[in-house]
Amino acid sequence: MDTASRYQEVKSLLPDLRLRRLRSHPMLRELIRETQLSVKDLVLPLFIKGRQGVRQPILSMPGHDQIPLDCLKEEIDQLLELGIHAVILFGVPQHKDDKGIYAYGEEGIIEEAIRRIKKKSSKMLIISDLCFCEYMDHGHCGVLHERNGRWDVDNDQTLELLIRQAVSHAKAGVDVVAPSGMIDGMVKAIRHGLDSAGYSHLPILSYSVKYHSSLYGPFRMAAEGAPSFGDRSSHQMDNANAREALREVELDVKEGADMLMVKPAHAYLDVIYRVKTAYPHIPLAAYHTSGEFAMIKAAAEKGWMNEKNAALEILTGIKRAGADFIISYYTKEMAQKQWLTL
């Protein structure tokens, strides 16, 4: 019996299963779609700078601006109309020093932004980033000390400042605090600080897995927080490591993290999947970073890809990998252009 005959014989014994039948009609494809992405899955980053003035376009991030406090009400009105109900705030202070004092003062830029948003609408979920890179004159994520002839972030001194920052945001009315510096023990310290100050109800979204990545460049321009020397490889994760991510997550879970995050997202889908598989019961965020956003924008501007299709495919892939929600610079654009359902 020749090969063709054997194939026909075997085929006759098998049920006629063809997955293409389920792809034959667009409504059928939509009906059985496994992963659904909507505006409600997305969180929009906002950069707050100054009290008065005009919005300053962020050249490295088309469509995004540094927003002064006086323009914040208008921004929140627009977001609510678009169906966007979650933002994460980053402050760009007017003054910096080596102690980051403008990160935790009552009149700080983020504290005032929180109060103004809450006064405008209780429907907007406000997440505040906790870190010091934007507030330090050297651009690193905490207090520096010299060790073995080189400067490094002092872990324990920085924890003390993170507690102050978290409590000041809590007093202003924030809904979620999100420590992003990858400082050892940050979740435990912040949890203790919030509980002691009477904010035991406030959840912590920890940047549990944040890699030392080249994909933060546009963000550092937007937040004006690039390090003036050196890099952050001493506290952010080595991008070659995946098993280590589970150790980081385990520590944060034991310390009391309410939600977890992986950053970047698109380049670390395997890590998102590993974390969600290991901790399926804990909400997981993924941060689609400024560099990942900028790559799509740049290619689309060159006419090398369809921007809408690429952005939707990538964000859907992030959610498919296991993210429950995504921090994305595409949030507002997708809502404005109705690329997604509400």
N, C-alpha and C positions, 0 to 999 in steps of 0.2 A: 504494500500500500504506500503510495507516495505521500509527501508531506501535506499537500492540499487535501487529499482525501482524509488523512488522519485528523486534520483541523476540522473538517466538516463533521466528522463522526463525533469528535469531542464536543463541538458546538451544539450538536443536536441533543446532547445529554444535559446541557446546562440551561437554566431558565434564561429567558431573553431579557436581561437586565441592562438598561441603558440609562445612565445618569443624564444624558443630554435631553431626555424627555422632560426632565424637571427644569430645563433651562429654555424651553421652547417659547414661553410667553413672558413678557416683562412683569405682569402682575403675579404670575406663579413664582417667578424668581424672588420678587419682593415678599410674597407670602411666606416663603420658607427660609428667608434670609436669617442666618444664625446671629449675626452681629448687627445691632442697630445703633447708629450714631445720631445724636440730636444735640441741639443747643444746650439742653439741660446737662449734658455730659461735660461741658466746657467751662473753664474758668479763664477770665481775661486779666492779664497783668496790666497794671496802671503805674506809670512813673509820675510822681508828684514832685514838682520843683517850684519853689517860690510861692509867694502869697498873692502877688498881683502880676499883671502883664498878659502876654499873649502866649498861646501854645507854641512850643518850639518843635518843629518836625525833627524826628530822629532819622538821620539820613541812612543809617545802616539797617533801619527797620521800616520800610515803606508802609505808610498808613498809621504809624504810631507817633505820638508826640510826648514831650515832657509837658505836663499839665499843671498850671498854677492853681492854687486853691480857689481863686476867684472864678475859675472856669469849671470847677469840679461839679457844681450843681447841674450845669448844662450837660456835661458828660453822663452823669448818672441818669438824668431824664431820658437821654437818648438810649442808653443801655436798657433801661426798663421797658421802653417802647419796643425794643428789638427782642425782648424776651430773655435778656441776659440778666441773671440774678446772682452771679458770683464773681467777685474780683479778688485779686491778690495785689497788695500795695507795696511799692518800693519807693523809698524816700531818697530825694537828691537834695541834701542840705546845702545851705548857703555857706556854712562854715564847717571846717573839719579840724580835728586835733588828734593827739595820740591816745586819747582816752574815750573817744566816741561819745562825748557828753550830750551831743545833739540827737543821739539815738534814743534817749530815755527821759528827756525833759518834758514836763507837762505841756510846754508850748512847742514841742517838736513838730516837724512837718507831717509825720504820719499820725501822730496823736490828733492833730487838728483835722487832718483829712478824715479820720475815723469819725470824729464828732460831727463833721459837716455831712457826711454820707448818712449817718444815723438820723440826723435831724431831717434830712430830705426824705428818707424812706427806710422803714424797718424791714422791707422785703429784700433788700440787697444783702447778701451774705458777704461779710468782709473777712478776708484772710490777710494777716500781716506777716510779712517776711521778717524773721529775726536774724540779723547778722550785722556786722560792723564794717564791712569793706567800704560801703559808701560814706561812712562817717569818720573813718580814720584817715589822717593825712598821708599815711603810707599805703593805703589801699588794701591792707590785709584784713583777715576776718576776725581779728581780736587784738588784744594787747601783745606787744612783742617783747621778747627778752633774748639776750645773747646766750648761746650755748655752743660750746666747742668751736668758737670763732665764727659762728653764723647766727643770723637772726631767725627766730622761729616764733610761732604763736604760743603764748603762755596759756596752756589749757585751763588751769584752775582760775586764774584771774579773769579770763574771758567768760567763764561760767558765771561769775558774780555779776558781770555786766549784762549777760543774757537774761538773768533773773530780773534785773532792773528794767530792761527793755520790755520783757514780757508783761510785767506788772503795770508798766506805764501804758501799754497798749490795752490791757484789760480795763484799766480805769477809764480809758477813753471810750470803751464800748465795743471793742473788737469781738468777732464771733469765733475766730480760730486763730491760733498762733502757729507759725511754721518756721522753726529753727532750721537754718540752711547751711551753717558753717562747718558741719561734720566735726564738731568739737566733742571729744569723748565725754560721756556723762551728761550731755546737754539736756536730754529729755528728763532724766531724773532730777536734775537741778531745777529746771523750769517748772516741773510738776510740783516739786516741794515749794518753790517760791510762790506759785499761783495759789496753791492750797493754803499756805500760811497767810496770804493776803486776802483770803476770802473768795477766791475765784476757782474753787474746785470743780465748778460746772464747765469750765472752759476747756475745749478739746485741743490737743496738740497734734498737728500734722507734721510729722518729722521728715525732713529730707534724709531719710535713713541711708539711702544709697545714692551718693552724689559723686560722680567721677571727676577726676582731674581731666578736663576736656578742652579741646580747641574750639568747641561749638558754643562758647559763651561770649565770643568777641563782640558781636553787636550789642548784647546786653550790657557789657561793661562800658561801652560808649554811651548807652542810654542812661545808665545809672551813675556814670562818672565814678566807677569804683575799681578801675584796673589797678593792680599793684604797681607801685612806683619802682620796685625792684624785685627780683626773684619770682617765684610762682607759688602755687598752693598745693604742691604735690606732697607736702608733709602731713596734710590733714584730709585732703580729698583722695578718693580711691584711685588706685592704678587701673587704667582702662583695660588692662589685660586680664583682670581678675573677675571671676563670676562667683565662685564658691565663697569668697570673702564677703560678698554682698549678703549672703544668708547669715553670716556671723554678725554683721552690722545690724541687720534687721532683728535678729534674736535679742541682741542687747537692748535695742530700742523698745521692743515689745515688753521685755522684763522691766524696763524702767517706766513703762506706763504710756507709751505712744498710743494714741487713739486711731491714728491713720498713718500710713506709710507712703513714701514717695521714692520713685526712681527717676534720676536725672543724669544725662539726657534720656530721651525716649526712643526715637527712631533708630538710633544706632545701638540700642541696648534692649531690643525686644526679647532676646533670650533671658535677660536678667528679670525683666517684668514677668515673664512666664514662670521663672523659677520661684520668685518671691510669692506670686499669687498661688502657685501650687503648694508651697510650704505653709502659707498663712491665708487660706481661702476665706476665713471668717473676718479678716481685718480689711477695711476699705483701703484700696491702693490707688494712689495718684501717679501719673506720669507727667513729666514736664517736657513738652515739645519745645526745645530751646530756641533761642534767637538765631543761632547759627543754622539749625535745621530749617527754621522758617525762611531765613535769608537765602539759603540754597535754592529752595523752590522758587522764591521771588526772582532771583537772578536768572535762573534758567528760563522762567516764563517770560521775563522781559526780553531775553534773547530770542524768544520764539522757539525754544528747544523742547518745550513740553506744554501740555494743557494744564494751566495752573489749578483750575477747579478740580479736575480729575485726579491730579497728583496729590493735592492737599487732602482730598477726601479719602483717597486710597491709603495714604500714610496714617492719617488719624484713625481710620477704621482699623488698620493693622495694629496700631497701638492698643486700641480697646480690645481687639480680638486676642492679643497677647495676654490680656488679663487686667488692664487698667480699668478701674471703675469710673474714674473721671480724669480729664486731661487739662493741664494748664497749657493754653495755646495762644499764640499771637494771631491766629486765624479766627478766633472766636467772634470778634465783631464783624469782620468781613464776611464770614459765612452767614451770619444772621442778616446783615444788610442785603446781601445778594441772594438770600433765600436758598442757599446751597443745602441747608438742612431743615428738617422739621423741628418745630418747637418742642 
